[in-house]
């Protein structure tokens, strides 16, 4: 784990009740916390964006 991974930033996030329920159910299916699921999904999106060569 690099230094950037160890120093996590807190970000306030507002979600609709429906989105929260969907993400929470998905997190449970993947045996992750809701926070862990959101971080995983964001990380995967960034990787995918970098792979595609988008700016």
CHARMM internal coordinates of N, CA and C (Angstrom, degrees):
IC EDIT
DIST 1 N 1 CA 1.4464
DIST 1 CA 1 C 1.5300
ANGL 1 N 1 CA 1 C 108.14
DIST 1 C 2 N 1.3249
ANGL 1 CA 1 C 2 N 117.37
DIHE 1 N 1 CA 1 C 2 N 126.67
DIST 2 N 2 CA 1.4600
ANGL 1 C 2 N 2 CA 119.86
DIHE 1 CA 1 C 2 N 2 CA 179.13
DIST 2 CA 2 C 1.5211
ANGL 2 N 2 CA 2 C 110.58
DIHE 1 C 2 N 2 CA 2 C -81.15
DIST 2 C 3 N 1.3300
ANGL 2 CA 2 C 3 N 115.52
DIHE 2 N 2 CA 2 C 3 N 171.30
DIST 3 N 3 CA 1.4607
ANGL 2 C 3 N 3 CA 120.65
DIHE 2 CA 2 C 3 N 3 CA -175.60
DIST 3 CA 3 C 1.5279
ANGL 3 N 3 CA 3 C 112.20
DIHE 2 C 3 N 3 CA 3 C -59.68
DIST 3 C 4 N 1.3356
ANGL 3 CA 3 C 4 N 117.50
DIHE 3 N 3 CA 3 C 4 N -36.44
DIST 4 N 4 CA 1.4585
ANGL 3 C 4 N 4 CA 121.46
DIHE 3 CA 3 C 4 N 4 CA 178.86
DIST 4 CA 4 C 1.5182
ANGL 4 N 4 CA 4 C 112.58
DIHE 3 C 4 N 4 CA 4 C -62.17
DIST 4 C 5 N 1.3323
ANGL 4 CA 4 C 5 N 115.82
DIHE 4 N 4 CA 4 C 5 N -33.04
DIST 5 N 5 CA 1.4655
ANGL 4 C 5 N 5 CA 120.17
DIHE 4 CA 4 C 5 N 5 CA 178.76
DIST 5 CA 5 C 1.5325
ANGL 5 N 5 CA 5 C 110.78
DIHE 4 C 5 N 5 CA 5 C -71.46
DIST 5 C 6 N 1.3347
ANGL 5 CA 5 C 6 N 116.58
DIHE 5 N 5 CA 5 C 6 N -36.21
DIST 6 N 6 CA 1.4554
ANGL 5 C 6 N 6 CA 120.33
DIHE 5 CA 5 C 6 N 6 CA -176.34
DIST 6 CA 6 C 1.5286
ANGL 6 N 6 CA 6 C 111.56
DIHE 5 C 6 N 6 CA 6 C -72.23
DIST 6 C 7 N 1.3164
ANGL 6 CA 6 C 7 N 117.09
DIHE 6 N 6 CA 6 C 7 N -32.93
DIST 7 N 7 CA 1.4610
ANGL 6 C 7 N 7 CA 121.47
DIHE 6 CA 6 C 7 N 7 CA -178.89
DIST 7 CA 7 C 1.5205
ANGL 7 N 7 CA 7 C 109.71
DIHE 6 C 7 N 7 CA 7 C -94.93
DIST 7 C 8 N 1.2948
ANGL 7 CA 7 C 8 N 116.02
DIHE 7 N 7 CA 7 C 8 N 90.86
DIST 8 N 8 CA 1.4675
ANGL 7 C 8 N 8 CA 120.19
DIHE 7 CA 7 C 8 N 8 CA -177.80
DIST 8 CA 8 C 1.5170
ANGL 8 N 8 CA 8 C 110.37
DIHE 7 C 8 N 8 CA 8 C -89.04
DIST 8 C 9 N 1.2917
ANGL 8 CA 8 C 9 N 115.46
DIHE 8 N 8 CA 8 C 9 N 143.51
DIST 9 N 9 CA 1.4623
ANGL 8 C 9 N 9 CA 122.64
DIHE 8 CA 8 C 9 N 9 CA 177.98
DIST 9 CA 9 C 1.5181
ANGL 9 N 9 CA 9 C 109.14
DIHE 8 C 9 N 9 CA 9 C -100.74
DIST 9 C 10 N 1.3050
ANGL 9 CA 9 C 10 N 116.03
DIHE 9 N 9 CA 9 C 10 N 144.59
DIST 10 N 10 CA 1.4606
ANGL 9 C 10 N 10 CA 120.93
DIHE 9 CA 9 C 10 N 10 CA 175.58
DIST 10 CA 10 C 1.5170
ANGL 10 N 10 CA 10 C 108.32
DIHE 9 C 10 N 10 CA 10 C -92.79
DIST 10 C 11 N 1.3273
ANGL 10 CA 10 C 11 N 115.40
DIHE 10 N 10 CA 10 C 11 N 137.43
DIST 11 N 11 CA 1.4581
ANGL 10 C 11 N 11 CA 121.37
DIHE 10 CA 10 C 11 N 11 CA -179.25
DIST 11 CA 11 C 1.5309
ANGL 11 N 11 CA 11 C 108.05
DIHE 10 C 11 N 11 CA 11 C -132.40
DIST 11 C 12 N 1.3289
ANGL 11 CA 11 C 12 N 116.78
DIHE 11 N 11 CA 11 C 12 N 120.85
DIST 12 N 12 CA 1.4672
ANGL 11 C 12 N 12 CA 117.68
DIHE 11 CA 11 C 12 N 12 CA 175.38
DIST 12 CA 12 C 1.5311
ANGL 12 N 12 CA 12 C 109.24
DIHE 11 C 12 N 12 CA 12 C -67.36
DIST 12 C 13 N 1.2927
ANGL 12 CA 12 C 13 N 116.19
DIHE 12 N 12 CA 12 C 13 N 137.74
DIST 13 N 13 CA 1.4639
ANGL 12 C 13 N 13 CA 120.35
DIHE 12 CA 12 C 13 N 13 CA -175.99
DIST 13 CA 13 C 1.5191
ANGL 13 N 13 CA 13 C 109.43
DIHE 12 C 13 N 13 CA 13 C -138.65
DIST 13 C 14 N 1.3117
ANGL 13 CA 13 C 14 N 115.82
DIHE 13 N 13 CA 13 C 14 N 128.48
DIST 14 N 14 CA 1.4641
ANGL 13 C 14 N 14 CA 120.70
DIHE 13 CA 13 C 14 N 14 CA 176.66
DIST 14 CA 14 C 1.5214
ANGL 14 N 14 CA 14 C 108.03
DIHE 13 C 14 N 14 CA 14 C -107.14
DIST 14 C 15 N 1.3216
ANGL 14 CA 14 C 15 N 115.41
DIHE 14 N 14 CA 14 C 15 N 129.96
DIST 15 N 15 CA 1.4604
ANGL 14 C 15 N 15 CA 121.70
DIHE 14 CA 14 C 15 N 15 CA 179.04
DIST 15 CA 15 C 1.5255
ANGL 15 N 15 CA 15 C 109.08
DIHE 14 C 15 N 15 CA 15 C -127.04
DIST 15 C 16 N 1.3181
ANGL 15 CA 15 C 16 N 115.48
DIHE 15 N 15 CA 15 C 16 N 147.38
DIST 16 N 16 CA 1.4629
ANGL 15 C 16 N 16 CA 118.33
DIHE 15 CA 15 C 16 N 16 CA 172.62
DIST 16 CA 16 C 1.5267
ANGL 16 N 16 CA 16 C 108.16
DIHE 15 C 16 N 16 CA 16 C -66.89
DIST 16 C 17 N 1.3056
ANGL 16 CA 16 C 17 N 115.79
DIHE 16 N 16 CA 16 C 17 N 157.68
DIST 17 N 17 CA 1.4649
ANGL 16 C 17 N 17 CA 120.31
DIHE 16 CA 16 C 17 N 17 CA 179.87
DIST 17 CA 17 C 1.5263
ANGL 17 N 17 CA 17 C 110.36
DIHE 16 C 17 N 17 CA 17 C -59.40
DIST 17 C 18 N 1.3185
ANGL 17 CA 17 C 18 N 116.78
DIHE 17 N 17 CA 17 C 18 N -40.68
DIST 18 N 18 CA 1.4713
ANGL 17 C 18 N 18 CA 121.42
DIHE 17 CA 17 C 18 N 18 CA -178.92
DIST 18 CA 18 C 1.5205
ANGL 18 N 18 CA 18 C 111.05
DIHE 17 C 18 N 18 CA 18 C -64.52
DIST 18 C 19 N 1.3358
ANGL 18 CA 18 C 19 N 117.07
DIHE 18 N 18 CA 18 C 19 N -46.50
DIST 19 N 19 CA 1.4627
ANGL 18 C 19 N 19 CA 120.28
DIHE 18 CA 18 C 19 N 19 CA 179.69
DIST 19 CA 19 C 1.5212
ANGL 19 N 19 CA 19 C 110.35
DIHE 18 C 19 N 19 CA 19 C -64.29
DIST 19 C 20 N 1.3309
ANGL 19 CA 19 C 20 N 116.96
DIHE 19 N 19 CA 19 C 20 N -42.11
DIST 20 N 20 CA 1.4587
ANGL 19 C 20 N 20 CA 120.77
DIHE 19 CA 19 C 20 N 20 CA 178.11
DIST 20 CA 20 C 1.5386
ANGL 20 N 20 CA 20 C 110.38
DIHE 19 C 20 N 20 CA 20 C -58.15
DIST 20 C 21 N 1.3346
ANGL 20 CA 20 C 21 N 116.65
DIHE 20 N 20 CA 20 C 21 N -44.67
DIST 21 N 21 CA 1.4659
ANGL 20 C 21 N 21 CA 120.61
DIHE 20 CA 20 C 21 N 21 CA -179.59
DIST 21 CA 21 C 1.5271
ANGL 21 N 21 CA 21 C 111.00
DIHE 20 C 21 N 21 CA 21 C -63.31
DIST 21 C 22 N 1.3277
ANGL 21 CA 21 C 22 N 116.81
DIHE 21 N 21 CA 21 C 22 N -43.66
DIST 22 N 22 CA 1.4690
ANGL 21 C 22 N 22 CA 120.79
DIHE 21 CA 21 C 22 N 22 CA 179.87
DIST 22 CA 22 C 1.5260
ANGL 22 N 22 CA 22 C 111.34
DIHE 21 C 22 N 22 CA 22 C -63.61
DIST 22 C 23 N 1.3410
ANGL 22 CA 22 C 23 N 116.73
DIHE 22 N 22 CA 22 C 23 N -46.13
DIST 23 N 23 CA 1.4615
ANGL 22 C 23 N 23 CA 120.30
DIHE 22 CA 22 C 23 N 23 CA 179.86
DIST 23 CA 23 C 1.5239
ANGL 23 N 23 CA 23 C 111.38
DIHE 22 C 23 N 23 CA 23 C -65.96
DIST 23 C 24 N 1.3134
ANGL 23 CA 23 C 24 N 116.76
DIHE 23 N 23 CA 23 C 24 N -39.11
DIST 24 N 24 CA 1.4565
ANGL 23 C 24 N 24 CA 120.63
DIHE 23 CA 23 C 24 N 24 CA 179.73
DIST 24 CA 24 C 1.5284
ANGL 24 N 24 CA 24 C 111.24
DIHE 23 C 24 N 24 CA 24 C -64.90
DIST 24 C 25 N 1.3239
ANGL 24 CA 24 C 25 N 117.22
DIHE 24 N 24 CA 24 C 25 N -42.26
DIST 25 N 25 CA 1.4673
ANGL 24 C 25 N 25 CA 120.93
DIHE 24 CA 24 C 25 N 25 CA 177.61
DIST 25 CA 25 C 1.5314
ANGL 25 N 25 CA 25 C 110.50
DIHE 24 C 25 N 25 CA 25 C -63.76
DIST 25 C 26 N 1.3313
ANGL 25 CA 25 C 26 N 116.54
DIHE 25 N 25 CA 25 C 26 N -41.32
DIST 26 N 26 CA 1.4661
ANGL 25 C 26 N 26 CA 121.82
DIHE 25 CA 25 C 26 N 26 CA 178.92
DIST 26 CA 26 C 1.5313
ANGL 26 N 26 CA 26 C 109.61
DIHE 25 C 26 N 26 CA 26 C -63.54
DIST 26 C 27 N 1.3268
ANGL 26 CA 26 C 27 N 116.15
DIHE 26 N 26 CA 26 C 27 N -43.08
DIST 27 N 27 CA 1.4646
ANGL 26 C 27 N 27 CA 120.78
DIHE 26 CA 26 C 27 N 27 CA 178.94
DIST 27 CA 27 C 1.5275
ANGL 27 N 27 CA 27 C 110.46
DIHE 26 C 27 N 27 CA 27 C -60.57
DIST 27 C 28 N 1.3089
ANGL 27 CA 27 C 28 N 116.92
DIHE 27 N 27 CA 27 C 28 N -43.94
DIST 28 N 28 CA 1.4623
ANGL 27 C 28 N 28 CA 120.45
DIHE 27 CA 27 C 28 N 28 CA 178.50
DIST 28 CA 28 C 1.5213
ANGL 28 N 28 CA 28 C 110.99
DIHE 27 C 28 N 28 CA 28 C -61.82
DIST 28 C 29 N 1.3303
ANGL 28 CA 28 C 29 N 117.18
DIHE 28 N 28 CA 28 C 29 N -41.12
DIST 29 N 29 CA 1.4627
ANGL 28 C 29 N 29 CA 121.17
DIHE 28 CA 28 C 29 N 29 CA 177.86
DIST 29 CA 29 C 1.5287
ANGL 29 N 29 CA 29 C 111.65
DIHE 28 C 29 N 29 CA 29 C -60.83
DIST 29 C 30 N 1.3344
ANGL 29 CA 29 C 30 N 116.05
DIHE 29 N 29 CA 29 C 30 N -34.10
DIST 30 N 30 CA 1.4679
ANGL 29 C 30 N 30 CA 121.65
DIHE 29 CA 29 C 30 N 30 CA -178.15
DIST 30 CA 30 C 1.5311
ANGL 30 N 30 CA 30 C 112.37
DIHE 29 C 30 N 30 CA 30 C -95.65
DIST 30 C 31 N 1.3347
ANGL 30 CA 30 C 31 N 116.95
DIHE 30 N 30 CA 30 C 31 N 8.78
DIST 31 N 31 CA 1.4676
ANGL 30 C 31 N 31 CA 122.78
DIHE 30 CA 30 C 31 N 31 CA 179.96
DIST 31 CA 31 C 1.5310
ANGL 31 N 31 CA 31 C 111.83
DIHE 30 C 31 N 31 CA 31 C 55.23
DIST 31 C 32 N 1.3239
ANGL 31 CA 31 C 32 N 115.45
DIHE 31 N 31 CA 31 C 32 N 45.14
DIST 32 N 32 CA 1.4605
ANGL 31 C 32 N 32 CA 121.94
DIHE 31 CA 31 C 32 N 32 CA 176.86
DIST 32 CA 32 C 1.5250
ANGL 32 N 32 CA 32 C 108.96
DIHE 31 C 32 N 32 CA 32 C -125.66
DIST 32 C 33 N 1.3345
ANGL 32 CA 32 C 33 N 114.93
DIHE 32 N 32 CA 32 C 33 N 160.41
DIST 33 N 33 CA 1.4607
ANGL 32 C 33 N 33 CA 119.73
DIHE 32 CA 32 C 33 N 33 CA 169.81
DIST 33 CA 33 C 1.5250
ANGL 33 N 33 CA 33 C 107.17
DIHE 32 C 33 N 33 CA 33 C -74.44
DIST 33 C 34 N 1.3066
ANGL 33 CA 33 C 34 N 116.65
DIHE 33 N 33 CA 33 C 34 N 163.70
DIST 34 N 34 CA 1.4648
ANGL 33 C 34 N 34 CA 119.72
DIHE 33 CA 33 C 34 N 34 CA 177.53
DIST 34 CA 34 C 1.5295
ANGL 34 N 34 CA 34 C 109.74
DIHE 33 C 34 N 34 CA 34 C -60.89
DIST 34 C 35 N 1.3336
ANGL 34 CA 34 C 35 N 116.54
DIHE 34 N 34 CA 34 C 35 N -43.90
DIST 35 N 35 CA 1.4577
ANGL 34 C 35 N 35 CA 120.48
DIHE 34 CA 34 C 35 N 35 CA 178.96
DIST 35 CA 35 C 1.5335
ANGL 35 N 35 CA 35 C 110.35
DIHE 34 C 35 N 35 CA 35 C -60.77
DIST 35 C 36 N 1.3194
ANGL 35 CA 35 C 36 N 116.72
DIHE 35 N 35 CA 35 C 36 N -44.24
DIST 36 N 36 CA 1.4654
ANGL 35 C 36 N 36 CA 121.33
DIHE 35 CA 35 C 36 N 36 CA 178.58
DIST 36 CA 36 C 1.5172
ANGL 36 N 36 CA 36 C 111.86
DIHE 35 C 36 N 36 CA 36 C -62.40
DIST 36 C 37 N 1.3208
ANGL 36 CA 36 C 37 N 116.96
DIHE 36 N 36 CA 36 C 37 N -38.39
DIST 37 N 37 CA 1.4629
ANGL 36 C 37 N 37 CA 121.09
DIHE 36 CA 36 C 37 N 37 CA 179.64
DIST 37 CA 37 C 1.5262
ANGL 37 N 37 CA 37 C 110.72
DIHE 36 C 37 N 37 CA 37 C -66.50
DIST 37 C 38 N 1.3162
ANGL 37 CA 37 C 38 N 116.66
DIHE 37 N 37 CA 37 C 38 N -44.25
DIST 38 N 38 CA 1.4709
ANGL 37 C 38 N 38 CA 120.56
DIHE 37 CA 37 C 38 N 38 CA 179.47
DIST 38 CA 38 C 1.5204
ANGL 38 N 38 CA 38 C 109.63
DIHE 37 C 38 N 38 CA 38 C -62.85
DIST 38 C 39 N 1.3409
ANGL 38 CA 38 C 39 N 117.07
DIHE 38 N 38 CA 38 C 39 N -43.59
DIST 39 N 39 CA 1.4655
ANGL 38 C 39 N 39 CA 120.59
DIHE 38 CA 38 C 39 N 39 CA 178.92
DIST 39 CA 39 C 1.5324
ANGL 39 N 39 CA 39 C 110.36
DIHE 38 C 39 N 39 CA 39 C -63.24
DIST 39 C 40 N 1.3279
ANGL 39 CA 39 C 40 N 117.50
DIHE 39 N 39 CA 39 C 40 N -42.50
DIST 40 N 40 CA 1.4643
ANGL 39 C 40 N 40 CA 121.64
DIHE 39 CA 39 C 40 N 40 CA 178.13
DIST 40 CA 40 C 1.5282
ANGL 40 N 40 CA 40 C 111.09
DIHE 39 C 40 N 40 CA 40 C -60.70
DIST 40 C 41 N 1.3139
ANGL 40 CA 40 C 41 N 116.69
DIHE 40 N 40 CA 40 C 41 N -47.33
DIST 41 N 41 CA 1.4649
ANGL 40 C 41 N 41 CA 120.37
DIHE 40 CA 40 C 41 N 41 CA -178.56
DIST 41 CA 41 C 1.5292
ANGL 41 N 41 CA 41 C 111.88
DIHE 40 C 41 N 41 CA 41 C -63.97
DIST 41 C 42 N 1.3173
ANGL 41 CA 41 C 42 N 116.59
DIHE 41 N 41 CA 41 C 42 N -40.79
DIST 42 N 42 CA 1.4627
ANGL 41 C 42 N 42 CA 119.77
DIHE 41 CA 41 C 42 N 42 CA 177.77
DIST 42 CA 42 C 1.5289
ANGL 42 N 42 CA 42 C 110.88
DIHE 41 C 42 N 42 CA 42 C -65.93
DIST 42 C 43 N 1.3278
ANGL 42 CA 42 C 43 N 117.61
DIHE 42 N 42 CA 42 C 43 N -42.19
DIST 43 N 43 CA 1.4654
ANGL 42 C 43 N 43 CA 121.03
DIHE 42 CA 42 C 43 N 43 CA 178.29
DIST 43 CA 43 C 1.5211
ANGL 43 N 43 CA 43 C 111.40
DIHE 42 C 43 N 43 CA 43 C -61.70
DIST 43 C 44 N 1.3318
ANGL 43 CA 43 C 44 N 116.38
DIHE 43 N 43 CA 43 C 44 N -43.66
DIST 44 N 44 CA 1.4711
ANGL 43 C 44 N 44 CA 120.27
DIHE 43 CA 43 C 44 N 44 CA 178.55
DIST 44 CA 44 C 1.5271
ANGL 44 N 44 CA 44 C 111.09
DIHE 43 C 44 N 44 CA 44 C -63.38
DIST 44 C 45 N 1.3114
ANGL 44 CA 44 C 45 N 117.18
DIHE 44 N 44 CA 44 C 45 N -38.87
DIST 45 N 45 CA 1.4690
ANGL 44 C 45 N 45 CA 120.97
DIHE 44 CA 44 C 45 N 45 CA 178.72
DIST 45 CA 45 C 1.5228
ANGL 45 N 45 CA 45 C 111.32
DIHE 44 C 45 N 45 CA 45 C -64.43
DIST 45 C 46 N 1.3267
ANGL 45 CA 45 C 46 N 116.64
DIHE 45 N 45 CA 45 C 46 N -41.01
DIST 46 N 46 CA 1.4605
ANGL 45 C 46 N 46 CA 120.27
DIHE 45 CA 45 C 46 N 46 CA 178.88
DIST 46 CA 46 C 1.5242
ANGL 46 N 46 CA 46 C 110.37
DIHE 45 C 46 N 46 CA 46 C -65.90
DIST 46 C 47 N 1.3419
ANGL 46 CA 46 C 47 N 117.34
DIHE 46 N 46 CA 46 C 47 N -43.29
DIST 47 N 47 CA 1.4718
ANGL 46 C 47 N 47 CA 120.88
DIHE 46 CA 46 C 47 N 47 CA 177.82
DIST 47 CA 47 C 1.5234
ANGL 47 N 47 CA 47 C 110.69
DIHE 46 C 47 N 47 CA 47 C -59.75
DIST 47 C 48 N 1.3237
ANGL 47 CA 47 C 48 N 115.88
DIHE 47 N 47 CA 47 C 48 N -44.42
DIST 48 N 48 CA 1.4562
ANGL 47 C 48 N 48 CA 120.94
DIHE 47 CA 47 C 48 N 48 CA -179.01
DIST 48 CA 48 C 1.5323
ANGL 48 N 48 CA 48 C 110.66
DIHE 47 C 48 N 48 CA 48 C -63.84
DIST 48 C 49 N 1.3023
ANGL 48 CA 48 C 49 N 116.19
DIHE 48 N 48 CA 48 C 49 N -40.67
DIST 49 N 49 CA 1.4707
ANGL 48 C 49 N 49 CA 121.24
DIHE 48 CA 48 C 49 N 49 CA 179.09
DIST 49 CA 49 C 1.5215
ANGL 49 N 49 CA 49 C 110.08
DIHE 48 C 49 N 49 CA 49 C -63.63
DIST 49 C 50 N 1.3305
ANGL 49 CA 49 C 50 N 117.43
DIHE 49 N 49 CA 49 C 50 N -44.13
DIST 50 N 50 CA 1.4612
ANGL 49 C 50 N 50 CA 121.55
DIHE 49 CA 49 C 50 N 50 CA 179.42
DIST 50 CA 50 C 1.5292
ANGL 50 N 50 CA 50 C 111.02
DIHE 49 C 50 N 50 CA 50 C -64.00
DIST 50 C 51 N 1.3223
ANGL 50 CA 50 C 51 N 116.30
DIHE 50 N 50 CA 50 C 51 N -40.32
DIST 51 N 51 CA 1.4745
ANGL 50 C 51 N 51 CA 121.20
DIHE 50 CA 50 C 51 N 51 CA 178.89
DIST 51 CA 51 C 1.5085
ANGL 51 N 51 CA 51 C 111.66
DIHE 50 C 51 N 51 CA 51 C -61.92
DIST 51 C 52 N 1.3223
ANGL 51 CA 51 C 52 N 116.19
DIHE 51 N 51 CA 51 C 52 N -38.94
DIST 52 N 52 CA 1.4519
ANGL 51 C 52 N 52 CA 121.68
DIHE 51 CA 51 C 52 N 52 CA -178.12
DIST 52 CA 52 C 1.5057
ANGL 52 N 52 CA 52 C 113.82
DIHE 51 C 52 N 52 CA 52 C -74.62
DIST 52 C 53 N 1.3315
ANGL 52 CA 52 C 53 N 116.85
DIHE 52 N 52 CA 52 C 53 N -9.26
DIST 53 N 53 CA 1.4426
ANGL 52 C 53 N 53 CA 120.77
DIHE 52 CA 52 C 53 N 53 CA 178.96
DIST 53 CA 53 C 1.5045
ANGL 53 N 53 CA 53 C 114.06
DIHE 52 C 53 N 53 CA 53 C 76.61
DIST 53 C 54 N 1.3412
ANGL 53 CA 53 C 54 N 117.77
DIHE 53 N 53 CA 53 C 54 N 14.68
DIST 54 N 54 CA 1.4530
ANGL 53 C 54 N 54 CA 120.04
DIHE 53 CA 53 C 54 N 54 CA 177.85
DIST 54 CA 54 C 1.5130
ANGL 54 N 54 CA 54 C 110.35
DIHE 53 C 54 N 54 CA 54 C -72.62
DIST 54 C 55 N 1.3229
ANGL 54 CA 54 C 55 N 116.20
DIHE 54 N 54 CA 54 C 55 N 154.18
DIST 55 N 55 CA 1.4654
ANGL 54 C 55 N 55 CA 120.27
DIHE 54 CA 54 C 55 N 55 CA 177.88
DIST 55 CA 55 C 1.4968
ANGL 55 N 55 CA 55 C 110.39
DIHE 54 C 55 N 55 CA 55 C -98.65
END
COOR INIT
IC SEED 1 N 1 CA 1 C
IC BUILD
